Amino acid sequence: MRVAFVVFLFGAIVTSPVHARGDVIKFEGVQEHCVQAGKIKFGANAKWKNCNVTRGRWVATLDFIDMYQAQYCLGKVAGECDQRALLLFGNRAYTPNAKVMLQRIDPGATEYEDPRLVQTKYGDILTLSAHLPDGSESKSYYRWQSGHWRPVEARRWLRDLAKQLPKGEAINAAVWPDIDSMSAQAKLHHAGGASDRVAKVELAVVKDRFTLKKLTLTRPTD
């Protein structure tokens, strides 16, 4: 697999889109049965003939709204996954309907992690992680505000980091923020190969984007 470096290929990074949706559906059975929502259409005359839920569970509760995930296997033939989908539903307790809050569609061999919510001093932040067929990882981040998930931009801080690195050195652009510690860490690389230094980055969230707060360059033995 080709390794992308931030100073050269930052603009070429592509992740699967995650869309916020407004579809309202019946809550009953949302963890067991597929629903038609957004770009997810299935049935006799649709792109995908079959759909089944491969994983469904409660994720978190915020402002009296329960969050549930459902992972879908979408295929033209029963038992085969041409594509995968991850949906996040919101249901206010004791009400009959649920709202599709987030939705993503990926290649059939994609593996999703359970959505992960962390309370930070910057707000409640949700991470959606997908392991793609090419071996790469795609992550999307959202901050809870006024009953909605607001996207948190997670790539521009790499550009700011690149400006502070020693001349000729770069960081792997596949590095993603760690929400628990609000940090990121990766080995540096240069034109001649791997560097012996590690970039340790402290991050903040400002105006719904990750920003570089502090950079420390160390060696593995430091």
C-alpha positions as a Markdown table, in Angstrom:
| # | Residue | x | y | z |
|---|---|---|---|---|
| 1 | Met | 0.0 | 0.0 | 0.0 |
| 2 | Arg | 1.3 | 3.4 | -0.9 |
| 3 | Val | 2.1 | 5.7 | 2.0 |
| 4 | Ala | 1.0 | 9.3 | 1.6 |
| 5 | Phe | 2.9 | 12.1 | 3.2 |
| 6 | Val | 1.3 | 15.3 | 4.2 |
| 7 | Val | 3.7 | 17.6 | 2.5 |
| 8 | Phe | 3.4 | 16.0 | -0.9 |
| 9 | Leu | 0.0 | 14.3 | -1.1 |
| 10 | Phe | -2.3 | 16.0 | 1.3 |
| 11 | Gly | -4.6 | 17.2 | -1.3 |
| 12 | Ala | -5.0 | 13.6 | -2.6 |
| 13 | Ile | -6.5 | 12.2 | 0.6 |
| 14 | Val | -10.0 | 10.9 | -0.1 |
| 15 | Thr | -12.3 | 9.4 | 2.5 |
| 16 | Ser | -15.8 | 8.0 | 2.1 |
| 17 | Pro | -18.4 | 10.8 | 2.6 |
| 18 | Val | -20.6 | 10.8 | 5.7 |
| 19 | His | -23.9 | 12.5 | 5.3 |
| 20 | Ala | -26.2 | 14.0 | 8.0 |
| 21 | Arg | -29.7 | 13.0 | 7.1 |
| 22 | Gly | -33.2 | 14.1 | 8.2 |
| 23 | Asp | -35.2 | 11.0 | 7.4 |
| 24 | Val | -37.8 | 10.1 | 10.0 |
| 25 | Ile | -38.7 | 6.4 | 10.3 |
| 26 | Lys | -40.5 | 4.2 | 12.9 |
| 27 | Phe | -38.2 | 3.4 | 15.8 |
| 28 | Glu | -39.5 | -0.2 | 16.4 |
| 29 | Gly | -37.1 | -2.7 | 14.8 |
| 30 | Val | -34.5 | -0.2 | 13.7 |
| 31 | Gln | -31.7 | -2.4 | 15.1 |
| 32 | Glu | -33.0 | -5.5 | 13.4 |
| 33 | His | -34.4 | -4.4 | 10.0 |
| 34 | Cys | -33.0 | -2.3 | 7.2 |
| 35 | Val | -34.8 | 1.0 | 6.4 |
| 36 | Gln | -34.9 | 3.0 | 3.2 |
| 37 | Ala | -33.1 | 6.2 | 4.1 |
| 38 | Gly | -31.1 | 8.8 | 2.1 |
| 39 | Lys | -29.1 | 7.0 | -0.6 |
| 40 | Ile | -30.0 | 3.5 | 0.8 |
| 41 | Lys | -32.6 | 2.0 | -1.5 |
| 42 | Phe | -33.2 | -1.7 | -1.8 |
| 43 | Gly | -35.8 | -4.1 | -3.2 |
| 44 | Ala | -36.9 | -5.5 | -6.6 |
| 45 | Asn | -36.4 | -2.3 | -8.6 |
| 46 | Ala | -33.5 | -0.8 | -6.6 |
| 47 | Lys | -29.7 | -0.9 | -7.1 |
| 48 | Trp | -29.5 | -3.4 | -4.2 |
| 49 | Lys | -31.9 | -6.3 | -4.1 |
| 50 | Asn | -31.1 | -7.3 | -0.6 |
| 51 | Cys | -30.3 | -5.6 | 2.7 |
| 52 | Asn | -29.7 | -7.1 | 6.2 |
| 53 | Val | -28.5 | -5.7 | 9.5 |
| 54 | Thr | -25.2 | -7.1 | 10.5 |
| 55 | Arg | -24.9 | -5.2 | 13.7 |
| 56 | Gly | -27.3 | -3.0 | 15.7 |
| 57 | Arg | -26.9 | -1.6 | 19.2 |
| 58 | Trp | -27.3 | 1.4 | 21.5 |
| 59 | Val | -24.4 | 3.8 | 21.3 |
| 60 | Ala | -25.1 | 6.7 | 23.7 |
| 61 | Thr | -27.7 | 9.0 | 25.2 |
| 62 | Leu | -27.4 | 12.8 | 24.9 |
| 63 | Asp | -30.1 | 15.3 | 25.9 |
| 64 | Phe | -32.6 | 12.5 | 26.4 |
| 65 | Ile | -32.0 | 11.3 | 22.9 |
| 66 | Asp | -30.9 | 7.7 | 22.6 |
| 67 | Met | -28.4 | 7.0 | 19.8 |
| 68 | Tyr | -28.4 | 3.6 | 18.0 |
| 69 | Gln | -26.2 | 2.3 | 15.2 |
| 70 | Ala | -27.2 | -0.1 | 12.5 |
| 71 | Gln | -24.7 | -1.6 | 10.1 |
| 72 | Tyr | -26.0 | -2.9 | 6.7 |
| 73 | Cys | -24.9 | -5.4 | 4.2 |
| 74 | Leu | -26.3 | -4.4 | 0.8 |
| 75 | Gly | -26.1 | -6.8 | -2.1 |
| 76 | Lys | -27.6 | -7.9 | -5.4 |
| 77 | Val | -27.6 | -11.5 | -4.2 |
| 78 | Ala | -28.7 | -12.7 | -0.8 |
| 79 | Gly | -25.7 | -13.4 | 1.5 |
| 80 | Glu | -23.3 | -11.2 | -0.5 |
| 81 | Cys | -22.2 | -7.7 | 0.4 |
| 82 | Asp | -21.5 | -5.4 | -2.5 |
| 83 | Gln | -21.5 | -2.4 | -0.2 |
| 84 | Arg | -21.7 | -1.7 | 3.5 |
| 85 | Ala | -23.5 | 1.1 | 5.2 |
| 86 | Leu | -23.4 | 2.6 | 8.7 |
| 87 | Leu | -26.4 | 4.6 | 10.0 |
| 88 | Leu | -26.8 | 6.4 | 13.3 |
| 89 | Phe | -30.4 | 6.9 | 14.5 |
| 90 | Gly | -31.7 | 9.2 | 17.3 |
| 91 | Asn | -34.8 | 8.4 | 19.3 |
| 92 | Arg | -36.2 | 10.5 | 22.1 |
| 93 | Ala | -37.4 | 8.2 | 24.9 |
| 94 | Tyr | -41.0 | 7.0 | 24.7 |
| 95 | Thr | -41.6 | 8.4 | 21.2 |
| 96 | Pro | -42.4 | 6.1 | 18.2 |
| 97 | Asn | -40.1 | 7.6 | 15.6 |
| 98 | Ala | -36.4 | 7.8 | 15.1 |
| 99 | Lys | -34.4 | 10.2 | 13.0 |
| 100 | Val | -31.5 | 9.3 | 10.7 |
| 101 | Met | -28.7 | 11.5 | 12.0 |
| 102 | Leu | -25.6 | 10.2 | 10.2 |
| 103 | Gln | -25.1 | 7.8 | 7.3 |
| 104 | Arg | -22.2 | 6.5 | 5.3 |
| 105 | Ile | -21.8 | 3.9 | 2.5 |
| 106 | Asp | -18.5 | 2.0 | 1.7 |
| 107 | Pro | -17.2 | -0.9 | -0.3 |
| 108 | Gly | -18.5 | -4.4 | 0.7 |
| 109 | Ala | -15.2 | -5.5 | 2.4 |
| 110 | Thr | -15.2 | -2.5 | 4.8 |
| 111 | Glu | -15.3 | -3.2 | 8.5 |
| 112 | Tyr | -16.7 | -0.6 | 10.9 |
| 113 | Glu | -15.9 | 0.0 | 14.5 |
| 114 | Asp | -18.7 | 0.8 | 16.9 |
| 115 | Pro | -19.3 | 4.6 | 17.0 |
| 116 | Arg | -17.4 | 6.1 | 19.9 |
| 117 | Leu | -18.4 | 9.0 | 22.0 |
| 118 | Val | -16.0 | 10.9 | 24.3 |
| 119 | Gln | -16.8 | 13.9 | 26.5 |
| 120 | Thr | -14.0 | 16.5 | 26.1 |
| 121 | Lys | -13.6 | 20.1 | 27.3 |
| 122 | Tyr | -14.5 | 21.0 | 23.7 |
| 123 | Gly | -17.9 | 19.2 | 23.9 |
| 124 | Asp | -19.2 | 15.7 | 23.3 |
| 125 | Ile | -17.3 | 14.3 | 20.2 |
| 126 | Leu | -18.3 | 11.2 | 18.2 |
| 127 | Thr | -15.9 | 9.2 | 16.1 |
| 128 | Leu | -16.9 | 7.0 | 13.2 |
| 129 | Ser | -14.1 | 4.7 | 12.1 |
| 130 | Ala | -14.0 | 2.5 | 9.0 |
| 131 | His | -11.3 | 0.0 | 7.9 |
| 132 | Leu | -11.4 | 0.1 | 4.1 |
| 133 | Pro | -10.5 | -2.8 | 1.7 |
| 134 | Asp | -7.2 | -1.2 | 0.7 |
| 135 | Gly | -5.9 | -1.4 | 4.3 |
| 136 | Ser | -6.4 | 2.3 | 5.0 |
| 137 | Glu | -8.6 | 3.8 | 7.8 |
| 138 | Ser | -11.2 | 6.5 | 7.4 |
| 139 | Lys | -12.4 | 8.5 | 10.4 |
| 140 | Ser | -15.1 | 11.2 | 10.8 |
| 141 | Tyr | -15.6 | 13.3 | 13.8 |
| 142 | Tyr | -18.8 | 15.1 | 15.1 |
| 143 | Arg | -19.6 | 17.5 | 17.9 |
| 144 | Trp | -23.0 | 17.4 | 19.6 |
| 145 | Gln | -24.7 | 20.8 | 19.6 |
| 146 | Ser | -28.4 | 21.6 | 20.1 |
| 147 | Gly | -29.7 | 18.2 | 19.1 |
| 148 | His | -27.5 | 17.8 | 16.0 |
| 149 | Trp | -24.1 | 16.4 | 15.1 |
| 150 | Arg | -21.9 | 19.1 | 13.7 |
| 151 | Pro | -18.9 | 17.8 | 11.5 |
| 152 | Val | -15.5 | 18.5 | 13.0 |
| 153 | Glu | -12.9 | 19.1 | 10.2 |
| 154 | Ala | -10.0 | 16.6 | 10.9 |
| 155 | Arg | -7.4 | 17.2 | 8.2 |
| 156 | Arg | -6.3 | 20.9 | 8.0 |
| 157 | Trp | -4.2 | 20.6 | 11.2 |
| 158 | Leu | -1.8 | 18.4 | 9.2 |
| 159 | Arg | -1.1 | 21.4 | 6.9 |
| 160 | Asp | -0.3 | 23.5 | 9.9 |
| 161 | Leu | 1.9 | 20.7 | 11.3 |
| 162 | Ala | 3.8 | 20.4 | 8.0 |
| 163 | Lys | 4.9 | 24.1 | 8.2 |
| 164 | Gln | 6.5 | 23.4 | 11.6 |
| 165 | Leu | 8.4 | 20.3 | 10.7 |
| 166 | Pro | 12.2 | 20.4 | 10.0 |
| 167 | Lys | 13.0 | 20.9 | 6.3 |
| 168 | Gly | 12.8 | 17.7 | 4.3 |
| 169 | Glu | 10.7 | 15.8 | 6.9 |
| 170 | Ala | 7.1 | 14.9 | 6.7 |
| 171 | Ile | 4.4 | 13.0 | 8.7 |
| 172 | Asn | 2.3 | 10.2 | 7.5 |
| 173 | Ala | -1.0 | 11.8 | 6.3 |
| 174 | Ala | -3.0 | 8.7 | 7.6 |
| 175 | Val | -2.6 | 10.0 | 11.2 |
| 176 | Trp | -5.9 | 10.7 | 12.9 |
| 177 | Pro | -6.7 | 12.6 | 16.1 |
| 178 | Asp | -7.0 | 10.5 | 19.3 |
| 179 | Ile | -10.0 | 12.0 | 21.1 |
| 180 | Asp | -9.3 | 10.5 | 24.6 |
| 181 | Ser | -6.0 | 12.4 | 24.8 |
| 182 | Met | -6.7 | 15.1 | 22.2 |
| 183 | Ser | -3.4 | 14.3 | 20.6 |
| 184 | Ala | -1.8 | 12.6 | 17.6 |
| 185 | Gln | 1.6 | 10.9 | 17.3 |
| 186 | Ala | 3.5 | 9.5 | 14.3 |
| 187 | Lys | 7.1 | 8.8 | 13.1 |
| 188 | Leu | 8.6 | 11.3 | 10.8 |
| 189 | His | 9.9 | 10.5 | 7.3 |
| 190 | His | 12.3 | 12.2 | 4.9 |
| 191 | Ala | 13.4 | 11.8 | 1.4 |
| 192 | Gly | 16.1 | 9.2 | 2.3 |
| 193 | Gly | 13.7 | 7.0 | 4.3 |
| 194 | Ala | 12.4 | 6.8 | 7.9 |
| 195 | Ser | 13.5 | 9.5 | 10.4 |
| 196 | Asp | 14.6 | 8.6 | 14.0 |
| 197 | Arg | 12.2 | 11.3 | 15.3 |
| 198 | Val | 8.6 | 11.2 | 16.4 |
| 199 | Ala | 6.1 | 14.0 | 16.2 |
| 200 | Lys | 3.9 | 14.3 | 19.3 |
| 201 | Val | 1.0 | 16.8 | 18.7 |
| 202 | Glu | -1.4 | 18.3 | 21.2 |
| 203 | Leu | -4.7 | 19.3 | 19.5 |
| 204 | Ala | -7.7 | 21.6 | 20.3 |
| 205 | Val | -11.1 | 22.1 | 18.7 |
| 206 | Val | -11.7 | 25.6 | 17.5 |
| 207 | Lys | -14.8 | 26.5 | 15.4 |
| 208 | Asp | -15.5 | 22.9 | 14.7 |
| 209 | Arg | -12.1 | 22.0 | 13.4 |
| 210 | Phe | -9.0 | 20.3 | 15.0 |
| 211 | Thr | -6.2 | 22.8 | 15.4 |
| 212 | Leu | -2.5 | 22.4 | 16.3 |
| 213 | Lys | -1.9 | 23.4 | 19.9 |
| 214 | Lys | 1.6 | 22.1 | 20.5 |
| 215 | Leu | 4.2 | 20.2 | 18.6 |
| 216 | Thr | 7.1 | 18.2 | 20.3 |
| 217 | Leu | 9.7 | 16.3 | 18.4 |
| 218 | Thr | 11.3 | 13.4 | 20.2 |
| 219 | Arg | 13.2 | 10.2 | 19.6 |
| 220 | Pro | 11.8 | 6.8 | 20.6 |
| 221 | Thr | 14.3 | 6.6 | 23.5 |
| 222 | Asp | 13.3 | 10.1 | 24.9 |
